Amino acid sequence: GGCAGGWVAGLGRSERANFLAEMRSLSRLRHPCITTVIGAVMPRGSQPAMLVLELMVHGSLSDLLQNPTVSIEGSAALAILRDIVSGIHFLHAASPPMIHGDLKAQNVLIDSKFRVKVSDLAIRAMGRGNQATGTPFWMAPELLVGAGNTTETDVYSFGIVMYEVVSRSVPYTADQNILKVLEGVIDGKRPDLPYGTPRPIETLVRHCWHPVAALRPTAADVDKRLRHFEPSLLDQTPGTRGSLRAGKGSAGLRLPPRVRERLALGKMAEVEEHGEATVVCCEVDGLEGLVSSLSQERVADMLTRLDASLDELCKEHGVWKFETVDDTYVAATNIAQPQDDHVARSARFALDALDAAASTPVDPTDPSKGSVLLRVGVHSGGAVTNLLDRMVGGPNGQSRRGKRFSIMGDGIAVAARLVRCCVAGRVLASPKVGSVVADNHDYDVRGDDDGCWLAWAAGARGC
């Protein structure tokens, strides 16, 4: 049990009355795929109101999809999509229909049983009249030219969410020009579905984000079509296919000593809260291009040699390596044992990782291929570790099979986003991490919605 809260900006008198009415309506909504709105706290004056929601301990679907330490099998991915559209179908079946207005993976939350539920309904319910709301990359083209939200615009957004689940990535990259992307959406441009997406899934996605709203299926139609798909349909999509590394996962389960000791005594592994951990995510820049130009054996050999170098750095700096489901290398400090200097340790590891990659040839038999280039994201934040099984879809939510020591929380969520925003041969870090090395390295300051980030390259030591 438990609840969570979220703030809503200060409201005027009429807005306050409308908000209260909407809260009463939303608090009566009950559906297994809708986050329950318990109530609201309404301070006097212009202070912000606070929404009280059921507690969803595993955060957002977006965080889960971008977490390379969490395995999601195809059947579980399909169950996730079914749960989301079931919640949207429930909203649209109301009289009059309720419009979500900002459907995206970030607004789908995960409970303690790994069941997903559509959230952020209260914010959307506050929309005035028929004005457009939403997050630009998830908004239907008609919204971008001034139309209002409809059930059809929710279905379009669900099509983008399907893309997020299939690809385990956001629809457009951070370095793309936002205005040009949105102009492209108006002209019919959509995210490129990953190679190998099953034809039934590809067809449904394209129907959902059809440029003509009237030609999109209803939520009820999408719900019905998803329930007719075989559970194994998504097993070979990029988001569930796994790593290119040779022998990935065959070396046995890696666990911190204290966790292994509990299991040896026949006890259950416990969820551990670490307060704060510093997480490092490393990705090979241009890996897709290398896959297309080299044999799979050559790519696997390159990743194996790179891993061996990074594994040695983990030992040198006292950093814990997590097994991952894709080709991201994830390591963290203040996990296996308490480390007061965990930020500095991870910062040193990140910088040395750039050097290690630069010393790793892409193809030892062909020097013209050059060396490996890494992108590295580092963030210090809250962390929870647990011995998770692979998520497998079942009739009552997610069941589990197999085991993996996984990390969840703000640390991994932000680090995973940063590595995707980073440029080749650089480290992109949040301010707390960057401040540890800023005096000893040349760096750039970058700003975004979450604040300022420091980007630096390998150079002088001393942090």
C-alpha positions in Angstrom: 0.0 0.0 0.0 0.9 3.6 0.0 0.4 6.8 -2.1 2.4 9.3 -4.0 1.9 13.0 -4.6 2.5 15.5 -7.5 2.2 19.3 -7.5 -0.1 21.3 -9.7 0.7 25.0 -10.3 -1.3 27.6 -8.4 -4.9 28.0 -9.6 -7.2 30.9 -9.8 -10.7 30.8 -8.2 -12.6 29.5 -11.3 -9.7 27.1 -12.1 -9.8 25.9 -8.5 -13.5 25.1 -8.7 -13.0 23.2 -12.0 -10.0 21.4 -10.6 -12.1 20.2 -7.6 -14.9 19.0 -9.8 -12.4 17.1 -12.0 -10.7 15.6 -8.9 -14.1 14.3 -7.6 -14.7 12.7 -11.0 -11.3 11.2 -11.4 -11.2 9.8 -7.9 -14.3 7.7 -8.8 -12.5 6.1 -11.8 -11.5 2.5 -11.0 -9.8 0.3 -13.6 -6.8 -2.1 -13.2 -4.9 -0.2 -16.0 -5.5 3.3 -14.7 -3.5 4.9 -11.8 -6.0 5.6 -9.0 -6.4 9.2 -8.1 -7.0 9.2 -4.3 -7.6 12.9 -3.8 -6.0 16.3 -3.7 -4.6 18.7 -1.1 -5.9 22.2 -1.7 -3.9 24.9 0.2 -5.4 28.3 0.8 -4.5 31.2 -1.5 -2.4 30.7 -4.7 -0.1 28.0 -3.4 0.1 24.9 -5.6 -2.4 22.0 -5.1 -1.1 18.5 -4.6 -2.5 15.4 -6.2 -2.5 12.2 -4.2 -2.1 9.1 -6.3 -1.6 5.4 -5.6 2.1 4.6 -5.1 3.7 3.1 -8.3 7.0 1.9 -6.9 8.8 1.2 -10.2 8.5 4.6 -11.8 7.6 5.1 -15.4 7.5 2.8 -18.4 10.0 5.2 -20.1 12.5 4.5 -17.3 12.0 0.8 -17.6 12.4 0.8 -21.4 15.6 2.8 -21.3 17.1 0.7 -18.4 19.5 -1.7 -20.0 19.7 -3.9 -16.9 16.0 -4.9 -17.1 15.1 -7.7 -19.5 11.6 -7.5 -21.2 10.6 -10.5 -23.3 8.3 -10.2 -26.2 5.3 -11.6 -24.4 5.8 -9.0 -21.6 6.1 -6.2 -24.2 2.8 -7.3 -25.7 1.2 -7.5 -22.3 2.4 -3.9 -21.6 0.8 -2.6 -24.8 -2.5 -4.5 -24.0 -2.7 -2.9 -20.5 -2.1 0.6 -21.9 -4.7 0.4 -24.6 -7.1 -1.3 -22.1 -6.9 1.8 -19.9 -7.3 4.2 -22.9 -10.3 2.1 -24.1 -11.9 2.5 -20.7 -11.5 6.3 -20.8 -12.8 6.6 -24.3 -15.9 4.4 -23.4 -17.0 6.9 -20.8 -20.0 9.2 -21.6 -18.8 11.7 -22.7 -15.5 10.2 -23.6 -12.5 11.1 -21.5 -9.4 12.2 -23.4 -6.0 11.6 -21.9 -4.3 14.2 -24.0 -0.6 13.4 -23.2 -0.1 9.7 -23.6 3.5 8.6 -23.7 5.7 6.0 -22.0 6.7 8.6 -19.3 3.0 8.9 -18.3 2.6 5.1 -17.9 3.6 4.0 -14.4 4.6 0.6 -13.0 3.4 -0.9 -9.8 5.0 -3.4 -7.4 3.8 -6.3 -9.5 5.2 -4.8 -12.7 1.8 -4.1 -14.0 1.6 -0.9 -16.1 -1.1 1.7 -15.5 -1.9 4.9 -17.5 -1.3 8.0 -15.4 -1.3 11.8 -15.5 -5.0 11.9 -16.0 -5.7 14.7 -13.6 -3.4 17.1 -15.5 -5.1 16.3 -18.7 -8.6 16.7 -17.2 -7.8 20.3 -16.5 -7.6 21.2 -20.2 -9.9 24.1 -20.9 -12.4 23.6 -23.7 -11.1 21.8 -26.7 -7.6 23.2 -26.8 -4.6 21.0 -27.7 -2.5 19.5 -25.0 0.4 17.1 -25.1 4.1 16.6 -25.6 5.1 17.7 -29.1 6.8 14.5 -30.4 3.7 12.4 -29.3 1.1 14.9 -30.7 -0.9 14.1 -33.8 -0.4 16.3 -36.8 -3.8 17.9 -36.5 -2.9 19.1 -33.0 0.2 20.8 -34.4 -1.9 22.9 -36.7 -4.4 24.1 -34.1 -7.0 21.4 -33.7 -8.2 20.1 -30.3 -7.7 16.8 -28.6 -9.9 13.9 -29.5 -10.0 10.1 -29.0 -8.2 9.9 -32.4 -5.3 12.0 -31.1 -4.9 9.6 -28.2 -4.7 6.7 -30.6 -2.0 8.5 -32.5 -0.1 8.9 -29.3 -0.5 5.2 -28.6 1.1 4.5 -31.9 4.2 6.5 -30.8 4.1 4.5 -27.5 4.1 1.3 -29.5 7.2 2.6 -31.2 8.8 3.3 -27.8 8.1 -0.3 -26.7 9.2 -2.0 -29.9 12.4 0.0 -30.2 13.1 0.7 -26.5 14.0 4.3 -27.5 12.4 7.7 -27.8 10.8 8.6 -31.1 13.3 11.2 -32.2 16.9 11.9 -31.2 17.8 14.8 -28.9 20.1 16.4 -31.6 17.3 16.8 -34.1 15.8 20.2 -34.7 12.4 20.2 -32.9 10.7 22.6 -35.4 11.9 20.6 -38.4 10.8 17.3 -36.8 7.3 18.7 -36.1 7.1 20.2 -39.7 8.0 16.7 -40.9 5.2 15.2 -38.7 2.7 17.6 -40.3 3.9 16.5 -43.7 3.6 12.8 -42.9 7.0 11.9 -41.5 7.1 9.3 -38.7 9.8 7.6 -36.6 11.6 4.8 -38.5 10.4 1.5 -37.1 13.4 -0.8 -36.3 14.4 -3.3 -38.9 12.8 -6.7 -38.2 9.6 -5.3 -36.6 6.9 -8.0 -37.2 4.5 -7.1 -40.0 1.3 -7.2 -37.8 2.9 -4.8 -35.3 4.2 -2.5 -38.0 0.8 -2.4 -39.7 -1.0 -1.6 -36.5 1.5 1.2 -35.6 1.1 2.8 -39.0 -2.7 2.6 -38.7 -2.6 4.3 -35.3 -0.4 7.2 -36.5 -2.3 7.6 -39.9 -2.2 11.3 -41.0 -6.0 11.2 -41.4 -7.6 11.1 -38.0 -10.8 9.5 -39.2 -8.9 6.5 -40.7 -7.2 5.6 -37.4 -8.6 2.6 -35.5 -10.5 3.2 -32.2 -9.0 2.2 -28.9 -11.5 -0.6 -28.8 -10.3 -1.8 -32.3 -6.6 -1.6 -31.2 -7.4 -3.5 -28.0 -9.1 -6.3 -30.0 -6.3 -6.6 -32.5 -3.6 -6.7 -29.8 -5.4 -9.5 -28.0 -5.4 -11.6 -31.2 -1.6 -11.4 -31.5 0.5 -14.4 -30.5 2.5 -13.8 -27.3 5.7 -14.6 -29.1 5.1 -12.0 -31.9 7.4 -9.4 -30.3 10.2 -11.9 -29.4 12.4 -10.8 -32.3 12.0 -7.0 -32.1 15.1 -4.9 -31.3 13.7 -4.1 -27.9 13.6 -7.8 -26.9 16.3 -9.4 -29.1 19.2 -8.9 -26.7 22.9 -8.2 -27.1 25.3 -8.6 -30.0 28.0 -9.7 -27.5 29.2 -13.3 -27.9 28.1 -15.6 -25.1 26.1 -12.8 -23.4 24.6 -14.1 -20.1 26.5 -17.4 -20.2 29.0 -16.6 -17.6 26.7 -17.0 -14.7 24.8 -14.7 -12.4 26.9 -11.9 -10.9 25.8 -10.8 -7.5 27.3 -8.6 -4.7 28.7 -10.9 -1.9 26.0 -10.0 0.6 23.2 -11.0 -1.9 25.0 -14.2 -2.8 25.3 -15.0 0.9 21.6 -14.6 1.5 20.8 -16.9 -1.3 23.3 -19.5 -0.1 21.5 -19.5 3.3 18.2 -20.2 1.5 16.8 -16.7 2.1 15.1 -14.5 -0.5 17.0 -11.6 -2.1 15.7 -8.3 -0.7 15.1 -5.0 -2.5 17.9 -2.7 -1.4 17.7 1.1 -1.3 21.1 2.7 -1.7 20.2 6.3 -1.0 22.5 7.5 -3.8 24.6 5.8 -6.4 26.6 7.2 -9.3 25.7 5.3 -12.5 27.8 5.2 -15.7 26.3 4.2 -19.0 28.7 3.6 -22.0 27.6 3.0 -25.6 29.7 2.5 -28.7 29.1 5.4 -31.1 28.0 4.3 -34.6 27.4 0.7 -33.6 24.6 0.3 -36.1 26.9 1.3 -38.9 29.5 -1.2 -37.7 27.0 -3.9 -37.6 26.1 -3.3 -41.3 29.8 -3.1 -42.4 31.3 -6.0 -40.3 30.3 -9.6 -39.7 28.5 -10.4 -36.5 31.5 -12.3 -35.4 33.8 -9.2 -35.8 31.3 -7.0 -33.9 31.0 -9.5 -31.1 34.8 -9.7 -30.9 35.1 -5.9 -30.7 32.6 -5.7 -27.9 34.3 -8.6 -26.1 37.7 -6.9 -26.2 36.1 -3.6 -25.1 34.3 -5.2 -22.3 37.5 -6.8 -21.1 39.2 -3.4 -20.8 36.2 -1.9 -19.1 36.0 -4.8 -16.7 39.6 -4.2 -15.7 38.7 -0.5 -15.0 35.8 -1.6 -12.8 38.3 -3.6 -10.7 40.8 -0.7 -10.6 38.2 1.9 -9.5 36.0 -0.3 -7.3 33.0 0.0 -9.7 30.2 -2.6 -9.9 29.3 -3.8 -13.3 25.7 -4.7 -14.1 24.7 -7.3 -16.7 22.6 -5.7 -19.5 20.1 -6.8 -22.1 21.6 -4.8 -24.9 25.0 -3.4 -25.9 25.1 -0.7 -23.2 27.8 -1.1 -20.6 26.4 -0.1 -17.2 28.5 0.3 -14.0 27.9 2.0 -10.7 29.5 2.9 -7.4 28.1 2.8 -3.8 26.3 -0.5 -4.8 28.4 -3.5 -3.8 29.7 -1.7 -0.7 29.4 1.8 0.8 31.7 4.3 -0.9 31.9 7.9 0.4 33.8 8.9 -2.7 31.4 7.2 -5.2 31.0 10.3 -7.4 34.7 10.7 -7.9 35.2 6.9 -8.5 32.6 6.9 -11.2 33.9 10.1 -12.8 37.4 8.6 -13.0 36.0 5.4 -14.4 34.1 7.3 -17.1 37.2 9.2 -18.2 39.3 6.1 -18.3 36.6 4.3 -20.3 37.1 6.9 -23.1 40.8 6.2 -23.2 40.2 2.4 -23.1 37.9 2.6 -26.0 40.3 4.8 -28.0 42.9 2.0 -27.5 40.6 -0.7 -28.8 40.7 -1.3 -32.5 37.4 -1.9 -34.3 39.0 -4.6 -36.4 42.5 -5.7 -35.5 42.9 -7.1 -39.1 42.0 -3.8 -40.7 43.6 -0.7 -39.1 41.7 1.5 -41.5 38.6 0.9 -39.4 40.1 2.9 -36.6 39.4 2.7 -32.9 36.2 2.4 -30.9 34.5 5.7 -29.9 32.3 5.7 -26.8 29.5 8.0 -25.6 29.3 8.1 -21.8 26.5 9.3 -19.5 27.0 9.8 -15.7 24.5 10.7 -13.1 24.4 10.5 -9.3 20.9 9.9 -7.9 18.6 7.5 -6.0 19.1 3.8 -6.6 17.2 0.6 -5.8 18.7 -2.8 -6.6 16.9 -6.1 -6.8 17.3 -9.6 -8.1 14.7 -9.5 -10.9 13.6 -12.2 -13.2 13.1 -11.6 -16.9 9.7 -10.0 -17.4 7.3 -12.4 -19.2 3.8 -11.4 -20.0 1.0 -13.4 -18.4 -2.8 -13.2 -18.0 -2.5 -11.5 -14.6 0.2 -8.9 -15.4 3.9 -9.8 -15.6 5.3 -13.1 -14.5 9.0 -13.8 -14.2 11.6 -16.3 -15.4 15.4 -16.3 -15.1 17.3 -13.9 -12.9 19.3 -10.7 -13.3 20.7 -8.3 -10.7 19.1 -5.0 -11.8 19.3 -1.3 -10.8 16.3 1.1 -10.9 15.8 4.7 -9.9 16.8 8.2 -10.8 20.5 7.3 -11.2 20.1 4.8 -14.0 17.1 6.6 -15.6 19.0 9.9 -16.0 22.4 8.3 -17.0 20.6 6.2 -19.7 19.1 9.4 -21.1 22.4 11.3 -21.0 24.3 8.6 -22.9 21.8 9.0 -25.8 22.3 12.7 -25.9 26.1 12.6 -25.7 28.4 13.1 -28.7 31.2 10.6 -29.6 34.3 10.7 -27.4 32.7 12.7 -24.7 31.2 12.2 -21.2 27.9 13.9 -20.5 27.3 14.3 -16.7 24.9 16.0 -14.4 26.3 18.9 -12.4 27.1 17.1 -9.2 29.3 14.6 -11.1 30.7 17.3 -13.4 31.8 19.5 -10.5 34.2 16.8 -9.3 36.3 17.0 -12.4 35.5 20.4 -13.8 38.7 22.0 -12.4 40.9 19.5 -14.1 39.2 19.2 -17.6 38.0 21.3 -20.4 34.2 21.0 -20.6 31.2 22.5 -22.2 28.0 23.6 -20.4 24.8 22.4 -22.0 21.3 23.3 -20.9 18.0 21.5 -21.2 14.7 21.1 -19.4 16.4 19.3 -16.5 19.1 21.9 -15.9 22.7 22.3 -17.0 24.9 19.4 -17.8 28.7 19.2 -18.2 30.3 17.5 -21.2 34.0 16.7 -21.1 36.6 14.6 -22.8 39.5 12.6 -21.5 42.4 14.8 -20.4 44.3 15.7 -17.2 43.7 13.5 -14.2 43.3 14.7 -10.6 39.7 14.2 -9.8 
